[in-house]
Amino acid sequence: MPTANKKMKEAIQFGAGNIGRGFIGALLSQSGYPIVFADVNTRMIDALNARGRYTVHITDLDPESFEVGPVSALHTADPVLIDSIAGSEVITTAVGLGVLPKIAPVLALGIEKRAALGTQAPLHIIACENGVRASSQLREEIISLLPPQALQYCRQWVAFVDCSVDRIVPPVHMDNPTDVCVERFHEWNVDSSQLIGELHIKGMNIVENLAAYVERKLFTLNTGHAVLAYVGKLKGYSRIGDCMADEAIVSIVRGAMSESGAALVCRFGLDATAHAAYIEKILQRFRNRYLDDTVDRIGRDPLRKLSPGDRLIAPLRAAYGYGLGVDDLLLGIGAALHYVDAGDPQSIQLQQMIAELGMEAAVEKVTGLEVGSPLNIQIVKAYEDTVKLLSE
């Protein structure tokens, strides 16, 4: 017999890291959801279960703290998680794009059980990752694992809702490991066309033109943050606040965001004056010394950040395609190709690739820009000129 259409009020957050706890988990809790965190970090799982709540600290000129709870946590390999998925109303993720395929099997099992129970209530799955259409990517992983009956159920009752998320959550050491620091600003936009019925979560904006919001954030905040970190690293800084005190670096970051912004204005018809103000707002967020963010946290995983669809190459190609200037974007990319952090395997792999393949071939392999193409040539030149330009 089908389960009655009763109102379910549990939410699962895959990923109990800083973003999961400090951003998405906090908003779910403020919306009345008891939260189950799913993670692989046993220390965090035990700490969350021991206390049943945690504290979010807003670090700004006007600091504030609030508690999030009740919460519990499960290991992603715990069979109990399948039962939780079967009985939830909302499932969110903050695990990283590369981890989504790893959590797809347990989500598929939960949906399969939900189908077997005949649960006639919507389940919204929202992948809150730094990427374009992450929930749709997760959907493709999950539906490939579902048997026919569960697949039919999934198409009727499970909504994979794409979104854009924006909040800076730095890794600040806290006496209580479950507590987290965040900036005050946050933005969570979801695609209205993918919802099943209504979904009310405090702090969530339901929008019609999600692509514009996704690319505005990726091409502005993420692009600017990456350029800031890579250029700052090349100039010897370790803290984001110190990078923002260097006006030469700020000029490059503002220029890169303006170049990517000009492409957004062309693509989506954004108001140029309003977008310029948005850029200045982001620069002010970067100046928040209370966050005490690090260059290496922002710069980590350069292979991903230099990949074709991510925050550096995608805006470069877009701006170049519209015939717009790209000088500061190229500077940021040139600096990224110099990035080395002994604790970051991708940065080591990048440098090995450059040494073994040569710059032109390495750029093609990482960015997808073919050897001999105009942008490949310009990136190679930017790599060669970056150190000299920054020392002037």
C-alpha positions, 0 to 999 in steps of 0.5 A: 500500500502506498504511504500516505501523503504525510508531511515529512520534515527531515533533511539530509545534508551530505557533507559535514564540512564548513559549507555544509554546517555553516551555510546549507545546514544552518538555513535548513535548521532555521527552516525547521528541519531536523538535520542528518549530516552524512559524511565519512569523517568519523571524528566529525560524525561522533562530535555532532552526535555527542552534542546534537547541535553546533554554533555558527559564528558570523565574523564581520564588523557586527559579529553574531552567533546562533545555534543550529540543532537538532542535528545528528550524523551518519557515515555514508556507508551506514545502512541506516542512511538509506532509511533516512533518504527514504523518509526525507523531504530535502537532500542537499550536498556540499561535497565537491563536484568530484565526490557526487558520483561517489554518493550517487549509489547510496542515494539510488538505494534510498530512492529505490526503497522510497519507491518500494514503500510507495511514498507519494511525497516529493523529494528535492535533491539539491547539489550545492556545489561550485559548478554548473548544473551540479544537481543535473549531473548528480541526476544522471549518475543516479538514474543510471543505477535505478531499476525500471520501477524505481526509475519511473518513481524517480521521474514522478516524485524526485526533483533534482534542483540546480542551484547557485550558492555563494558564501565564504566559509574559511577554515577557522580553528574552533575550540569545539570542532563542530562550530564554524565561522562564516561571513554574513553575506549569503546567496542561494538561488534555485531553479524554479522550473525543477521544483515539484510543488512548493519548497520553502527554505529560509534564505533560498531564492527561487529564480527563473533564469538560473543560468544567469545567476550561476555564471554571474557567481562563477565568473565573478566571485570564483574568478576574482577569488582565484585570480586574487589567490594565484597572483597573491601567491606569486607575490609571496602572500599567504593571507587573502587580507594581505593580498587585498592590501596590495593595490596592484593585485586588487587592480588585476582582480578588479580587471579580471572580474570586469572582463568576465562581467563584460561577457556576462552583460553580452550573454545575459543582458545584465545591467552593466552598472548594476554588475559593476556595483556587484563586483565592488561588493565582492571586493569588499567581501574579500577585504573582510579580515575577520575571515582570515582566509588563506591563499592556499585554501582559495588556490587549491586544486588548480587543475580543476580551476583551470579546466575548460568549464571552470572559473578561469578558462570559461570566462576567458573563452566567453570574453574572447568570443565576444571580442572583449579584452582579456588581459587581466584574465590571462594574467590570472591564468598565467599566475595559476600555472605557476602555483605550487603548494606542497600540500596540494597534490594537484599543484604538484601534478600541474608542475610535473605536467608542465615539465614533462609535456612542455607549456603548450601541450600542458595548457592544452591538456589542462584547459582544452585550448589546442596547441597553436590556438590564439588563446593557448599562445596568449596563455603561454605568453602570460605564463612567461610574462607574469613574474616580470609584470608583477615585479614592475 
